[in-house]
Amino acid sequence: MELLTKLAEKLRGQKVQPKPIKSSADLVYALVEFGDLERKLTAIQHQIDANYAQLIQERINDAMPLARRLKELSNGIELYAHEHRETLLEDTDGKTVNLGVAKIQFIKNPDRVVFTKGHDEVTAIEELKALGLLEFIQVEEKLLKNVIKAKWTEIKDKVSAFKVGEGKERVQIVVAETDLSDTDKGVAA
């Protein structure tokens, strides 16, 4: 939820005093209020999302003719530049021409590996292995943290570069989706 993330960023570093809760009844009311506030924040986020989607759609409709014309011009300029490359690049460094109102640059994209039809990285790796061309395959080394945690007692006296930190307990509040606003104060005492 983007709104909650933004609010958490704004609250980070601010000292917020906890609400005093003295009894289980106070706890129930605090949880009811917590749930109500959480639902209100969710409703605000839904409003933001709906308004954003509507605004984007409106702006797309306004921007589409501009984007289409920009693409037409870009394609036309690119076509002209390729057809007249030698003339444009006379007396230049061979890659860029400054026309005053703009520069036209000829930039070659780097070569890339492209998989042939019906093949992907997995089949390519299998083929390279079968041909003994292992120098073209990268083997990534990384710690197996789950194995380390599972066998920590066996290795803890042997390693010094890391340790297993004990997980910290935290409280998570999961609000029931039931209307608790009419809860009688004496019920949970």
C-alpha positions in Angstrom: 0.0 0.0 0.0 1.8 3.1 -1.3 0.0 5.5 1.1 1.1 3.5 4.2 4.7 3.4 2.9 4.7 7.2 2.4 3.2 7.8 5.9 5.7 5.4 7.5 8.5 7.4 5.8 7.1 10.7 7.2 6.7 9.2 10.7 10.2 7.7 10.6 12.3 9.4 13.2 9.4 11.1 15.0 8.8 10.2 18.6 5.3 8.8 18.9 4.2 8.0 22.4 2.3 4.7 22.8 -1.4 4.9 23.8 -1.6 3.7 27.4 -3.7 0.5 27.6 -4.4 -0.5 31.2 -6.9 -3.4 30.8 -8.1 -6.0 28.4 -11.2 -3.9 27.7 -8.9 -1.0 26.8 -7.0 -3.4 24.5 -10.3 -4.5 22.7 -11.2 -0.8 22.2 -7.7 0.0 20.9 -7.9 -2.9 18.5 -11.4 -1.7 17.3 -10.0 1.8 16.7 -6.9 0.3 15.1 -9.1 -1.7 12.7 -11.3 1.4 11.9 -8.3 3.5 11.2 -6.7 0.9 9.0 -9.9 0.6 7.0 -10.1 4.4 6.6 -6.5 4.5 5.3 -7.3 1.7 2.9 -10.3 3.6 1.7 -8.2 6.7 1.1 -5.6 4.5 -0.8 -8.5 3.2 -3.0 -9.6 6.8 -3.7 -6.1 7.7 -4.6 -5.8 4.7 -6.9 -9.2 5.4 -8.6 -8.3 9.1 -9.1 -4.9 8.3 -10.4 -6.2 5.8 -12.9 -8.8 8.3 -14.1 -6.2 11.1 -14.4 -3.8 8.8 -16.3 -6.6 7.9 -18.7 -7.5 11.5 -19.3 -3.9 12.5 -19.8 -3.3 9.6 -22.1 -6.1 10.8 -24.3 -4.5 14.3 -24.3 -1.0 13.1 -24.9 -1.7 10.5 -27.6 -1.7 12.9 -30.6 1.5 14.4 -29.3 3.2 11.0 -28.9 2.0 9.9 -32.3 3.4 13.1 -34.0 6.6 12.7 -32.0 7.0 9.1 -33.3 6.2 10.2 -36.9 8.9 12.9 -36.7 11.4 10.6 -35.0 10.9 7.9 -37.6 11.2 10.4 -40.4 14.4 12.0 -39.0 15.9 8.6 -38.4 15.1 7.5 -42.0 16.5 10.7 -43.4 19.7 10.5 -41.3 20.3 6.9 -42.5 19.7 7.8 -46.1 22.0 10.9 -45.9 24.5 9.7 -43.4 27.6 10.5 -45.5 26.5 14.0 -46.3 25.4 14.8 -42.8 28.7 13.5 -41.3 31.0 15.4 -43.7 33.6 17.4 -41.7 32.5 15.8 -38.3 33.9 13.1 -36.0 32.0 10.5 -38.0 29.3 9.9 -35.4 27.7 13.3 -34.5 26.4 16.2 -36.5 25.4 19.5 -34.8 22.6 21.2 -36.8 22.2 24.1 -34.4 18.7 23.2 -33.3 19.6 19.7 -32.5 22.4 17.1 -32.7 22.0 13.9 -34.6 24.2 11.1 -33.3 24.8 7.7 -34.8 25.1 5.3 -31.9 25.7 1.5 -32.4 24.1 -0.6 -29.8 26.4 -3.3 -28.4 26.2 -6.8 -29.8 24.0 -9.1 -27.8 23.3 -12.8 -27.5 20.0 -13.8 -29.1 18.5 -17.2 -28.7 17.5 -19.0 -31.9 13.9 -20.2 -32.3 12.9 -22.9 -29.8 15.9 -22.2 -27.6 16.4 -20.3 -24.3 19.2 -19.9 -21.8 18.6 -23.3 -20.3 19.0 -25.1 -23.6 22.0 -22.9 -24.5 23.7 -23.9 -21.2 23.0 -27.6 -21.8 24.5 -27.3 -25.3 27.6 -25.6 -24.0 28.1 -28.2 -21.3 27.7 -31.0 -23.9 30.4 -29.4 -26.1 32.7 -28.9 -23.1 32.6 -25.1 -23.4 32.3 -24.4 -19.7 34.2 -21.1 -19.9 31.1 -19.6 -21.4 29.0 -20.5 -18.3 28.9 -18.4 -15.2 28.7 -20.2 -11.9 27.4 -17.9 -9.2 28.8 -18.3 -5.7 26.7 -17.3 -2.7 26.0 -18.3 0.8 23.3 -20.9 1.4 21.8 -19.1 4.4 19.1 -21.6 5.1 21.7 -24.4 5.3 23.9 -22.2 7.5 21.0 -21.6 9.9 20.1 -25.3 10.0 23.7 -26.5 10.7 24.9 -23.5 12.6 25.9 -25.5 15.7 28.2 -27.7 13.5 30.2 -24.7 12.0 29.9 -21.9 14.5 33.4 -22.5 16.1 35.0 -22.9 12.7 34.0 -19.6 11.0 34.6 -16.0 11.9 33.3 -14.1 8.8 29.7 -14.3 9.8 27.3 -15.5 12.5 23.7 -16.3 12.9 21.8 -13.5 14.5 18.8 -14.4 16.6 15.5 -13.4 15.1 13.6 -10.8 17.1 10.0 -11.2 18.1 7.6 -8.5 16.9 3.9 -8.0 17.4 1.7 -8.1 14.4 -1.9 -6.9 14.5 -4.3 -8.7 12.2 -7.7 -7.0 12.3 -10.8 -9.2 12.1 -13.1 -8.1 9.4 -16.1 -7.9 11.8 -17.8 -4.8 13.0 -16.6 -4.5 16.6 -17.6 -0.9 17.1 -20.6 -1.9 19.3 -18.5 -4.1 21.6 -19.5 -3.8 25.2 -16.7 -2.6 27.4 -17.3 -5.3 30.0 -17.1 -8.2 27.6 -13.3 -8.5 27.5 -12.5 -7.4 31.0 
